[in-house]
Amino acid sequence: MPTLVFTGGGTAGHVMPNLALAPRLREQGWTLHYIGSAAGPERTLAEGAGIPFHAVATGKLRRYFSWRNFTDPARVIAGAFQAFSRLGTLKPDLVFSKGGFVAVPVVYAARLRGIPVVLHESDLTPGLANRLCLRLCRRICVSFPETRDHLPASARAKCILTGSPIRPELLRGDKAAGLAFLGFTTDKPVLLVMGGSLGAKAVNEALRANLDWILKTHQIVHLCGKGWLSPEADAPGYRQFEFLGAELADVMAAADAVVSRAGANSLFELLALRKPMLLIPLPGKASRGDQILNAESFAHRGLAHVLLQENLAPEVLRDALARLGHDAPTLIRNMEASGLSHGTGRVLEVIAGEVGAPLP
């Protein structure tokens, strides 16, 4: 059976879609490996999933002045040589890249080895690392229909709308188990608030400023990010966690609506689960603006409501949550009709097609 090498890292968002593909590939006997950076989260996540991990050097091109912009190109070149050697040993039939700067030396090494590369872009517009790799890829899988228009003309013919791979365990959540874990009842709907990690402060503070008002009609589970627990905010019907592990699938199944940032992975997971969403994207000054574009796309298709962070006053959040509750049935119908929530199978079709293997 074929061998596939995953690459991508720097953040969990560049890793989790890779791991979402692994179970189906394994079921069909594929041999899997992961090439990433030694310092990124990809090592821990890949090894935790039982995928052999191989570290290479990498660098980053920063959009601001840093002396490391002068030294990191040498690290990328060194990483390309390391990846070239590792790929020669592993002899994969395909490299699947999820982006992040560790992917750049791996994709270039694969091209030198004549190994086909399939790239996946989660966000509406490609990040810099993926833009550097576009011309070297055989196929470019995208999650948003608009992404094709943001690619160079030479890359558009290789573009395939697949949606985003979804972790299979999230689709197996149990609502009753989630309610039991939280100590919640069926008397009130459950609002899941995901403050995230990067930029969690604004969402967390806005929620806690409205706790008394929201708790009149909802039970709240709050994923506030590391270091953002607030013991003084504890109240009946309100549970807060820095993050959740295996319990997350059940908690998401128990949620009737969600307030979230607008990272692409979260958006497509919530879409697959048919959860009415109020999206509060990271502002442009805290990112490259990708979350704003992601959120606008979902809003344009009637899949979510959007509240910009600069408008995140307590009374505005209350009104936004009221509108979300009113429009929830319409949002769910639009999600069911969207055709964008089956990314795992579509990406696997592309992978299998590139190596002439049976469909995983």
C-alpha positions as YAML, in Angstrom:
chain: A
units: angstrom
residues:
- id: 1
  name: MET
  ca: [0.00, 0.00, 0.00]
- id: 2
  name: PRO
  ca: [1.10, 3.63, -0.50]
- id: 3
  name: THR
  ca: [3.18, 5.72, 1.87]
- id: 4
  name: LEU
  ca: [2.16, 9.30, 2.68]
- id: 5
  name: VAL
  ca: [4.14, 12.00, 4.45]
- id: 6
  name: PHE
  ca: [2.24, 14.74, 6.23]
- id: 7
  name: THR
  ca: [3.83, 18.12, 6.78]
- id: 8
  name: GLY
  ca: [2.66, 21.37, 8.32]
- id: 9
  name: GLY
  ca: [2.99, 22.98, 11.69]
- id: 10
  name: GLY
  ca: [3.81, 25.95, 13.85]
- id: 11
  name: THR
  ca: [0.26, 25.97, 15.24]
- id: 12
  name: ALA
  ca: [-2.24, 23.23, 15.98]
- id: 13
  name: GLY
  ca: [-4.39, 24.60, 13.16]
- id: 14
  name: HIS
  ca: [-1.77, 23.41, 10.68]
- id: 15
  name: VAL
  ca: [-1.72, 19.95, 12.23]
- id: 16
  name: MET
  ca: [-5.24, 18.87, 13.18]
- id: 17
  name: PRO
  ca: [-6.59, 18.53, 9.60]
- id: 18
  name: ASN
  ca: [-3.68, 16.20, 8.84]
- id: 19
  name: LEU
  ca: [-4.57, 14.05, 11.83]
- id: 20
  name: ALA
  ca: [-8.23, 14.06, 10.77]
- id: 21
  name: LEU
  ca: [-7.22, 12.18, 7.61]
- id: 22
  name: ALA
  ca: [-5.06, 9.59, 9.35]
- id: 23
  name: PRO
  ca: [-7.72, 7.11, 10.59]
- id: 24
  name: ARG
  ca: [-9.25, 6.53, 7.15]
- id: 25
  name: LEU
  ca: [-5.83, 6.19, 5.54]
- id: 26
  name: ARG
  ca: [-4.74, 3.68, 8.16]
- id: 27
  name: GLU
  ca: [-7.90, 1.63, 7.64]
- id: 28
  name: GLN
  ca: [-6.76, 1.08, 4.05]
- id: 29
  name: GLY
  ca: [-3.24, 0.11, 5.07]
- id: 30
  name: TRP
  ca: [-1.42, 3.33, 4.17]
- id: 31
  name: THR
  ca: [1.95, 3.91, 5.84]
- id: 32
  name: LEU
  ca: [2.03, 7.36, 7.44]
- id: 33
  name: HIS
  ca: [4.89, 9.63, 8.53]
- id: 34
  name: TYR
  ca: [5.05, 13.25, 9.65]
- id: 35
  name: ILE
  ca: [7.83, 15.76, 8.93]
- id: 36
  name: GLY
  ca: [7.74, 18.91, 11.02]
- id: 37
  name: SER
  ca: [9.74, 21.20, 13.24]
- id: 38
  name: ALA
  ca: [11.28, 20.08, 16.50]
- id: 39
  name: ALA
  ca: [9.80, 22.97, 18.49]
- id: 40
  name: GLY
  ca: [6.26, 23.15, 17.09]
- id: 41
  name: PRO
  ca: [3.16, 21.35, 18.41]
- id: 42
  name: GLU
  ca: [3.23, 18.95, 15.48]
- id: 43
  name: ARG
  ca: [5.70, 16.58, 17.17]
- id: 44
  name: THR
  ca: [3.52, 16.05, 20.23]
- id: 45
  name: LEU
  ca: [0.30, 15.83, 18.23]
- id: 46
  name: ALA
  ca: [1.66, 13.45, 15.59]
- id: 47
  name: GLU
  ca: [3.33, 11.16, 18.09]
- id: 48
  name: GLY
  ca: [0.17, 11.22, 20.20]
- id: 49
  name: ALA
  ca: [-1.68, 9.95, 17.14]
- id: 50
  name: GLY
  ca: [0.88, 7.17, 16.65]
- id: 51
  name: ILE
  ca: [2.46, 8.68, 13.52]
- id: 52
  name: PRO
  ca: [6.27, 8.45, 13.28]
- id: 53
  name: PHE
  ca: [7.72, 11.97, 13.45]
- id: 54
  name: HIS
  ca: [10.84, 13.37, 11.75]
- id: 55
  name: ALA
  ca: [12.13, 16.84, 12.64]
- id: 56
  name: VAL
  ca: [13.78, 19.26, 10.21]
- id: 57
  name: ALA
  ca: [15.08, 22.79, 10.58]
- id: 58
  name: THR
  ca: [12.84, 25.64, 9.53]
- id: 59
  name: GLY
  ca: [12.64, 29.41, 9.55]
- id: 60
  name: LYS
  ca: [10.03, 32.10, 9.22]
- id: 61
  name: LEU
  ca: [9.71, 35.19, 7.06]
- id: 62
  name: ARG
  ca: [8.40, 37.88, 9.37]
- id: 63
  name: ARG
  ca: [6.41, 40.88, 8.19]
- id: 64
  name: TYR
  ca: [8.30, 43.10, 10.63]
- id: 65
  name: PHE
  ca: [11.97, 43.87, 11.16]
- id: 66
  name: SER
  ca: [13.87, 41.13, 12.92]
- id: 67
  name: TRP
  ca: [17.50, 40.08, 12.73]
- id: 68
  name: ARG
  ca: [16.21, 36.52, 12.37]
- id: 69
  name: ASN
  ca: [14.95, 37.45, 8.91]
- id: 70
  name: PHE
  ca: [18.64, 37.41, 7.92]
- id: 71
  name: THR
  ca: [19.44, 34.04, 9.51]
- id: 72
  name: ASP
  ca: [16.27, 32.03, 8.99]
- id: 73
  name: PRO
  ca: [16.73, 31.58, 5.21]
- id: 74
  name: ALA
  ca: [19.78, 29.48, 6.03]
- id: 75
  name: ARG
  ca: [17.64, 27.37, 8.34]
- id: 76
  name: VAL
  ca: [15.07, 26.84, 5.58]
- id: 77
  name: ILE
  ca: [17.84, 25.72, 3.21]
- id: 78
  name: ALA
  ca: [19.21, 23.37, 5.87]
- id: 79
  name: GLY
  ca: [15.69, 22.04, 6.44]
- id: 80
  name: ALA
  ca: [15.28, 21.39, 2.73]
- id: 81
  name: PHE
  ca: [18.48, 19.30, 2.68]
- id: 82
  name: GLN
  ca: [17.30, 17.39, 5.78]
- id: 83
  name: ALA
  ca: [13.85, 16.81, 4.24]
- id: 84
  name: PHE
  ca: [15.46, 15.72, 0.95]
- id: 85
  name: SER
  ca: [17.44, 13.09, 2.83]
- id: 86
  name: ARG
  ca: [14.47, 11.93, 4.90]
- id: 87
  name: LEU
  ca: [12.19, 11.67, 1.87]
- id: 88
  name: GLY
  ca: [14.85, 9.61, 0.14]
- id: 89
  name: THR
  ca: [14.70, 7.13, 3.02]
- id: 90
  name: LEU
  ca: [10.93, 7.07, 3.41]
- id: 91
  name: LYS
  ca: [10.20, 6.98, -0.36]
- id: 92
  name: PRO
  ca: [6.62, 8.26, -0.01]
- id: 93
  name: ASP
  ca: [4.14, 8.16, -2.84]
- id: 94
  name: LEU
  ca: [2.76, 11.57, -1.82]
- id: 95
  name: VAL
  ca: [3.41, 14.52, 0.47]
- id: 96
  name: PHE
  ca: [0.34, 16.22, 1.95]
- id: 97
  name: SER
  ca: [1.03, 19.74, 3.16]
- id: 98
  name: LYS
  ca: [-1.11, 21.84, 5.49]
- id: 99
  name: GLY
  ca: [1.10, 24.90, 5.48]
- id: 100
  name: GLY
  ca: [3.07, 26.75, 8.10]
- id: 101
  name: PHE
  ca: [6.71, 27.55, 7.49]
- id: 102
  name: VAL
  ca: [7.96, 24.07, 8.28]
- id: 103
  name: ALA
  ca: [6.12, 22.90, 5.17]
- id: 104
  name: VAL
  ca: [8.21, 25.06, 2.83]
- id: 105
  name: PRO
  ca: [11.48, 23.07, 2.96]
- id: 106
  name: VAL
  ca: [9.55, 19.78, 2.84]
- id: 107
  name: VAL
  ca: [7.55, 20.77, -0.25]
- id: 108
  name: TYR
  ca: [10.67, 22.02, -2.04]
- id: 109
  name: ALA
  ca: [12.51, 18.81, -1.18]
- id: 110
  name: ALA
  ca: [9.60, 16.75, -2.47]
- id: 111
  name: ARG
  ca: [9.69, 18.64, -5.75]
- id: 112
  name: LEU
  ca: [13.41, 17.89, -6.09]
- id: 113
  name: ARG
  ca: [12.67, 14.21, -5.43]
- id: 114
  name: GLY
  ca: [9.85, 14.15, -7.98]
- id: 115
  name: ILE
  ca: [7.30, 13.28, -5.27]
- id: 116
  name: PRO
  ca: [3.81, 14.70, -5.92]
- id: 117
  name: VAL
  ca: [2.50, 17.20, -3.38]
- id: 118
  name: VAL
  ca: [-1.11, 17.92, -2.47]
- id: 119
  name: LEU
  ca: [-1.54, 21.17, -0.55]
- id: 120
  name: HIS
  ca: [-4.53, 22.15, 1.57]
- id: 121
  name: GLU
  ca: [-5.41, 25.74, 2.44]
- id: 122
  name: SER
  ca: [-7.91, 26.12, 5.26]
- id: 123
  name: ASP
  ca: [-8.38, 29.88, 5.22]
- id: 124
  name: LEU
  ca: [-10.11, 31.93, 2.56]
- id: 125
  name: THR
  ca: [-6.81, 33.48, 1.45]
- id: 126
  name: PRO
  ca: [-3.57, 31.48, 1.43]
- id: 127
  name: GLY
  ca: [-0.91, 32.26, 3.99]
- id: 128
  name: LEU
  ca: [2.61, 33.19, 2.95]
- id: 129
  name: ALA
  ca: [4.03, 29.69, 3.38]
- id: 130
  name: ASN
  ca: [1.37, 28.16, 1.15]
- id: 131
  name: ARG
  ca: [1.81, 30.93, -1.42]
- id: 132
  name: LEU
  ca: [5.50, 30.01, -1.64]
- id: 133
  name: CYS
  ca: [4.53, 26.40, -2.35]
- id: 134
  name: LEU
  ca: [1.63, 26.79, -4.79]
- id: 135
  name: ARG
  ca: [3.60, 26.33, -8.00]
- id: 136
  name: LEU
  ca: [5.25, 23.16, -6.67]
- id: 137
  name: CYS
  ca: [2.01, 21.32, -5.91]
- id: 138
  name: ARG
  ca: [0.07, 18.90, -8.07]
- id: 139
  name: ARG
  ca: [-3.28, 19.76, -6.49]
- id: 140
  name: ILE
  ca: [-4.48, 22.58, -4.21]
- id: 141
  name: CYS
  ca: [-7.42, 21.71, -1.96]
- id: 142
  name: VAL
  ca: [-9.34, 24.68, -0.57]
- id: 143
  name: SER
  ca: [-12.07, 25.08, 2.02]
- id: 144
  name: PHE
  ca: [-13.76, 28.25, 0.74]
- id: 145
  name: PRO
  ca: [-15.21, 28.76, -2.75]
- id: 146
  name: GLU
  ca: [-13.69, 32.26, -2.87]
- id: 147
  name: THR
  ca: [-10.13, 31.01, -2.42]
- id: 148
  name: ARG
  ca: [-9.68, 30.23, -6.12]
- id: 149
  name: ASP
  ca: [-9.97, 33.96, -6.91]
- id: 150
  name: HIS
  ca: [-7.10, 34.70, -4.49]
- id: 151
  name: LEU
  ca: [-4.70, 32.28, -6.20]
- id: 152
  name: PRO
  ca: [-2.33, 33.19, -9.03]
- id: 153
  name: ALA
  ca: [-3.83, 32.47, -12.44]
- id: 154
  name: SER
  ca: [-1.29, 29.67, -12.96]
- id: 155
  name: ALA
  ca: [-2.53, 27.86, -9.83]
- id: 156
  name: ARG
  ca: [-6.29, 28.03, -10.39]
- id: 157
  name: ALA
  ca: [-6.45, 25.03, -12.68]
- id: 158
  name: LYS
  ca: [-5.03, 22.91, -9.85]
- id: 159
  name: CYS
  ca: [-7.58, 24.19, -7.31]
- id: 160
  name: ILE
  ca: [-10.26, 21.83, -5.98]
- id: 161
  name: LEU
  ca: [-13.00, 22.87, -3.54]
- id: 162
  name: THR
  ca: [-13.00, 20.15, -0.87]
- id: 163
  name: GLY
  ca: [-13.91, 21.79, 2.41]
- id: 164
  name: SER
  ca: [-11.80, 21.06, 5.46]
- id: 165
  name: PRO
  ca: [-10.99, 17.65, 7.01]
- id: 166
  name: ILE
  ca: [-12.91, 17.13, 10.23]
- id: 167
  name: ARG
  ca: [-11.63, 15.14, 13.20]
- id: 168
  name: PRO
  ca: [-13.85, 12.02, 13.22]
- id: 169
  name: GLU
  ca: [-14.08, 11.92, 17.01]
- id: 170
  name: LEU
  ca: [-15.91, 15.27, 17.01]
- id: 171
  name: LEU
  ca: [-18.70, 13.71, 14.97]
- id: 172
  name: ARG
  ca: [-19.22, 10.97, 17.56]
- id: 173
  name: GLY
  ca: [-20.07, 13.19, 20.54]
- id: 174
  name: ASP
  ca: [-22.90, 12.25, 22.88]
- id: 175
  name: LYS
  ca: [-25.19, 15.03, 24.10]
- id: 176
  name: ALA
  ca: [-26.30, 13.21, 27.26]
- id: 177
  name: ALA
  ca: [-22.70, 12.48, 28.19]
- id: 178
  name: GLY
  ca: [-21.80, 16.13, 27.60]
- id: 179
  name: LEU
  ca: [-24.61, 17.38, 29.84]
- id: 180
  name: ALA
  ca: [-23.60, 14.90, 32.53]
- id: 181
  name: PHE
  ca: [-19.94, 15.96, 32.36]
- id: 182
  name: LEU
  ca: [-20.95, 19.62, 32.73]
- id: 183
  name: GLY
  ca: [-23.57, 18.98, 35.39]
- id: 184
  name: PHE
  ca: [-26.17, 20.70, 33.19]
- id: 185
  name: THR
  ca: [-29.84, 19.90, 32.75]
- id: 186
  name: THR
  ca: [-32.16, 19.92, 29.76]
- id: 187
  name: ASP
  ca: [-34.16, 22.85, 31.19]
- id: 188
  name: LYS
  ca: [-32.15, 25.55, 29.39]
- id: 189
  name: PRO
  ca: [-30.17, 25.54, 26.13]
- id: 190
  name: VAL
  ca: [-26.38, 25.34, 26.31]
- id: 191
  name: LEU
  ca: [-24.19, 28.15, 24.95]
- id: 192
  name: LEU
  ca: [-20.61, 27.16, 24.19]
- id: 193
  name: VAL
  ca: [-18.17, 30.08, 24.19]
- id: 194
  name: MET
  ca: [-14.69, 29.44, 22.80]
- id: 195
  name: GLY
  ca: [-12.44, 32.33, 23.70]
- id: 196
  name: GLY
  ca: [-9.51, 30.48, 22.21]
- id: 197
  name: SER
  ca: [-5.91, 31.19, 23.11]
- id: 198
  name: LEU
  ca: [-4.64, 33.98, 20.89]
- id: 199
  name: GLY
  ca: [-6.80, 37.03, 21.52]
- id: 200
  name: ALA
  ca: [-8.96, 35.34, 24.18]
- id: 201
  name: LYS
  ca: [-9.09, 38.38, 26.44]
- id: 202
  name: ALA
  ca: [-11.73, 40.40, 24.57]
- id: 203
  name: VAL
  ca: [-14.19, 37.50, 24.18]
- id: 204
  name: ASN
  ca: [-13.70, 36.33, 27.76]
- id: 205
  name: GLU
  ca: [-14.27, 39.78, 29.22]
- id: 206
  name: ALA
  ca: [-17.35, 40.44, 27.10]
- id: 207
  name: LEU
  ca: [-18.91, 37.14, 28.14]
- id: 208
  name: ARG
  ca: [-18.22, 37.62, 31.83]
- id: 209
  name: ALA
  ca: [-19.64, 41.14, 31.70]
- id: 210
  name: ASN
  ca: [-22.92, 39.56, 30.52]
- id: 211
  name: LEU
  ca: [-22.98, 36.41, 32.65]
- id: 212
  name: ASP
  ca: [-25.96, 37.34, 34.81]
- id: 213
  name: TRP
  ca: [-28.04, 38.29, 31.77]
- id: 214
  name: ILE
  ca: [-27.14, 35.22, 29.68]
- id: 215
  name: LEU
  ca: [-27.62, 32.80, 32.59]
- id: 216
  name: LYS
  ca: [-31.28, 33.81, 32.81]
- id: 217
  name: THR
  ca: [-31.91, 31.90, 29.58]
- id: 218
  name: HIS
  ca: [-28.86, 29.67, 29.00]
- id: 219
  name: GLN
  ca: [-26.33, 27.39, 30.61]
- id: 220
  name: ILE
  ca: [-22.81, 28.35, 29.59]
- id: 221
  name: VAL
  ca: [-19.68, 26.31, 29.00]
- id: 222
  name: HIS
  ca: [-16.69, 28.57, 28.47]
- id: 223
  name: LEU
  ca: [-13.37, 27.46, 26.94]
- id: 224
  name: CYS
  ca: [-11.36, 30.49, 27.94]
- id: 225
  name: GLY
  ca: [-7.78, 29.53, 27.04]
- id: 226
  name: LYS
  ca: [-4.71, 28.90, 29.13]
- id: 227
  name: GLY
  ca: [-4.30, 31.32, 32.01]
- id: 228
  name: TRP
  ca: [-7.77, 32.85, 31.65]
- id: 229
  name: LEU
  ca: [-9.76, 31.02, 34.33]
- id: 230
  name: SER
  ca: [-11.64, 33.38, 36.64]
- id: 231
  name: PRO
  ca: [-12.73, 31.72, 39.92]
- id: 232
  name: GLU
  ca: [-14.67, 34.81, 40.94]
- id: 233
  name: ALA
  ca: [-16.89, 34.37, 37.88]
- id: 234
  name: ASP
  ca: [-18.14, 30.93, 38.98]
- id: 235
  name: ALA
  ca: [-21.92, 30.71, 39.10]
- id: 236
  name: PRO
  ca: [-24.62, 28.03, 38.84]
- id: 237
  name: GLY
  ca: [-25.03, 27.04, 35.21]
- id: 238
  name: TYR
  ca: [-21.59, 28.38, 34.21]
- id: 239
  name: ARG
  ca: [-18.62, 26.06, 33.68]
- id: 240
  name: GLN
  ca: [-15.23, 27.31, 32.58]
- id: 241
  name: PHE
  ca: [-12.20, 25.38, 31.36]
- id: 242
  name: GLU
  ca: [-8.86, 26.40, 29.92]
- id: 243
  name: PHE
  ca: [-9.34, 23.70, 27.29]
- id: 244
  name: LEU
  ca: [-10.94, 20.28, 26.90]
- id: 245
  name: GLY
  ca: [-9.48, 17.03, 25.62]
- id: 246
  name: ALA
  ca: [-11.48, 13.88, 25.07]
- id: 247
  name: GLU
  ca: [-14.57, 15.53, 26.59]
- id: 248
  name: LEU
  ca: [-14.76, 18.14, 23.83]
- id: 249
  name: ALA
  ca: [-16.81, 15.99, 21.43]
- id: 250
  name: ASP
  ca: [-19.51, 15.39, 24.04]
- id: 251
  name: VAL
  ca: [-19.53, 19.03, 25.12]
- id: 252
  name: MET
  ca: [-19.91, 20.20, 21.52]
- id: 253
  name: ALA
  ca: [-22.76, 17.73, 21.06]
- id: 254
  name: ALA
  ca: [-24.47, 19.24, 24.10]
- id: 255
  name: ALA
  ca: [-24.14, 22.81, 22.81]
- id: 256
  name: ASP
  ca: [-27.19, 24.42, 21.20]
- id: 257
  name: ALA
  ca: [-25.27, 27.49, 19.97]
- id: 258
  name: VAL
  ca: [-21.66, 28.65, 19.88]
- id: 259
  name: VAL
  ca: [-19.72, 31.90, 20.20]
- id: 260
  name: SER
  ca: [-16.30, 31.49, 18.63]
- id: 261
  name: ARG
  ca: [-13.38, 33.11, 16.92]
- id: 262
  name: ALA
  ca: [-13.28, 32.46, 13.18]
- id: 263
  name: GLY
  ca: [-10.33, 30.16, 12.63]
- id: 264
  name: ALA
  ca: [-11.08, 27.96, 9.62]
- id: 265
  name: ASN
  ca: [-10.80, 24.63, 11.44]
- id: 266
  name: SER
  ca: [-13.32, 25.65, 14.08]
- id: 267
  name: LEU
  ca: [-15.70, 27.05, 11.48]
- id: 268
  name: PHE
  ca: [-15.86, 23.85, 9.48]
- id: 269
  name: GLU
  ca: [-16.12, 21.68, 12.59]
- id: 270
  name: LEU
  ca: [-19.11, 23.72, 13.76]
- id: 271
  name: LEU
  ca: [-20.57, 23.60, 10.26]
- id: 272
  name: ALA
  ca: [-20.30, 19.80, 10.22]
- id: 273
  name: LEU
  ca: [-22.00, 19.67, 13.62]
- id: 274
  name: ARG
  ca: [-24.75, 22.11, 12.51]
- id: 275
  name: LYS
  ca: [-24.17, 24.52, 15.39]
- id: 276
  name: PRO
  ca: [-25.58, 28.07, 15.08]
- id: 277
  name: MET
  ca: [-22.55, 30.36, 15.35]
- id: 278
  name: LEU
  ca: [-21.87, 33.90, 16.44]
- id: 279
  name: LEU
  ca: [-18.37, 34.60, 15.12]
- id: 280
  name: ILE
  ca: [-16.05, 37.21, 16.63]
- id: 281
  name: PRO
  ca: [-13.03, 37.15, 14.31]
- id: 282
  name: LEU
  ca: [-9.60, 38.27, 15.41]
- id: 283
  name: PRO
  ca: [-9.16, 41.89, 14.30]
- id: 284
  name: GLY
  ca: [-6.75, 42.72, 11.51]
- id: 285
  name: LYS
  ca: [-4.26, 44.34, 13.88]
- id: 286
  name: ALA
  ca: [-3.86, 41.00, 15.69]
- id: 287
  name: SER
  ca: [-3.60, 38.84, 12.55]
- id: 288
  name: ARG
  ca: [-3.31, 39.01, 8.78]
- id: 289
  name: GLY
  ca: [-7.09, 39.50, 8.63]
- id: 290
  name: ASP
  ca: [-7.85, 35.92, 7.60]
- id: 291
  name: GLN
  ca: [-10.45, 35.38, 10.32]
- id: 292
  name: ILE
  ca: [-12.42, 38.43, 9.19]
- id: 293
  name: LEU
  ca: [-12.57, 37.09, 5.64]
- id: 294
  name: ASN
  ca: [-13.48, 33.59, 6.89]
- id: 295
  name: ALA
  ca: [-16.32, 35.00, 8.99]
- id: 296
  name: GLU
  ca: [-17.61, 37.24, 6.19]
- id: 297
  name: SER
  ca: [-17.78, 34.26, 3.85]
- id: 298
  name: PHE
  ca: [-19.86, 32.25, 6.33]
- id: 299
  name: ALA
  ca: [-22.12, 35.23, 7.00]
- id: 300
  name: HIS
  ca: [-22.60, 35.84, 3.26]
- id: 301
  name: ARG
  ca: [-23.78, 32.24, 2.84]
- id: 302
  name: GLY
  ca: [-26.15, 32.47, 5.80]
- id: 303
  name: LEU
  ca: [-24.11, 29.99, 7.84]
- id: 304
  name: ALA
  ca: [-23.27, 32.27, 10.78]
- id: 305
  name: HIS
  ca: [-23.71, 35.68, 12.35]
- id: 306
  name: VAL
  ca: [-20.69, 37.96, 12.79]
- id: 307
  name: LEU
  ca: [-19.86, 40.51, 15.47]
- id: 308
  name: LEU
  ca: [-16.63, 42.46, 14.98]
- id: 309
  name: GLN
  ca: [-14.45, 42.80, 18.06]
- id: 310
  name: GLU
  ca: [-14.46, 46.60, 17.87]
- id: 311
  name: ASN
  ca: [-18.23, 46.45, 18.40]
- id: 312
  name: LEU
  ca: [-18.01, 44.02, 21.31]
- id: 313
  name: ALA
  ca: [-19.80, 46.15, 23.94]
- id: 314
  name: PRO
  ca: [-21.88, 44.23, 26.53]
- id: 315
  name: GLU
  ca: [-25.25, 45.42, 25.22]
- id: 316
  name: VAL
  ca: [-24.24, 44.68, 21.61]
- id: 317
  name: LEU
  ca: [-23.30, 41.12, 22.54]
- id: 318
  name: ARG
  ca: [-26.70, 40.68, 24.20]
- id: 319
  name: ASP
  ca: [-28.50, 41.80, 21.05]
- id: 320
  name: ALA
  ca: [-26.31, 39.56, 18.89]
- id: 321
  name: LEU
  ca: [-27.09, 36.51, 21.04]
- id: 322
  name: ALA
  ca: [-30.81, 37.27, 20.88]
- id: 323
  name: ARG
  ca: [-30.65, 37.46, 17.07]
- id: 324
  name: LEU
  ca: [-28.67, 34.22, 16.96]
- id: 325
  name: GLY
  ca: [-31.36, 32.42, 18.93]
- id: 326
  name: HIS
  ca: [-34.09, 33.80, 16.67]
- id: 327
  name: ASP
  ca: [-32.28, 32.85, 13.45]
- id: 328
  name: ALA
  ca: [-30.91, 29.47, 14.60]
- id: 329
  name: PRO
  ca: [-33.40, 27.32, 12.59]
- id: 330
  name: THR
  ca: [-32.57, 29.22, 9.39]
- id: 331
  name: LEU
  ca: [-28.83, 28.94, 9.99]
- id: 332
  name: ILE
  ca: [-29.12, 25.19, 10.54]
- id: 333
  name: ARG
  ca: [-31.10, 24.75, 7.30]
- id: 334
  name: ASN
  ca: [-28.48, 26.72, 5.42]
- id: 335
  name: MET
  ca: [-25.71, 24.57, 6.89]
- id: 336
  name: GLU
  ca: [-27.49, 21.39, 5.84]
- id: 337
  name: ALA
  ca: [-27.80, 22.71, 2.28]
- id: 338
  name: SER
  ca: [-24.28, 24.19, 2.02]
- id: 339
  name: GLY
  ca: [-22.48, 21.12, 0.67]
- id: 340
  name: LEU
  ca: [-19.30, 22.27, 2.44]
- id: 341
  name: SER
  ca: [-19.22, 19.97, 5.45]
- id: 342
  name: HIS
  ca: [-17.76, 16.75, 4.02]
- id: 343
  name: GLY
  ca: [-14.15, 17.80, 3.57]
- id: 344
  name: THR
  ca: [-12.50, 14.64, 4.85]
- id: 345
  name: GLY
  ca: [-13.92, 12.40, 2.14]
- id: 346
  name: ARG
  ca: [-13.25, 14.90, -0.63]
- id: 347
  name: VAL
  ca: [-9.63, 15.45, 0.38]
- id: 348
  name: LEU
  ca: [-9.10, 11.69, 0.56]
- id: 349
  name: GLU
  ca: [-10.49, 11.37, -2.98]
- id: 350
  name: VAL
  ca: [-7.86, 13.84, -4.18]
- id: 351
  name: ILE
  ca: [-5.07, 11.99, -2.36]
- id: 352
  name: ALA
  ca: [-6.13, 8.61, -3.73]
- id: 353
  name: GLY
  ca: [-6.47, 10.00, -7.22]
- id: 354
  name: GLU
  ca: [-2.93, 11.33, -7.20]
- id: 355
  name: VAL
  ca: [-1.35, 7.97, -6.39]
- id: 356
  name: GLY
  ca: [-3.82, 5.71, -8.19]
- id: 357
  name: ALA
  ca: [-4.78, 4.00, -4.95]
- id: 358
  name: PRO
  ca: [-8.20, 2.73, -3.79]
- id: 359
  name: LEU
  ca: [-10.30, 5.35, -2.08]
- id: 360
  name: PRO
  ca: [-9.64, 5.31, 1.70]
...
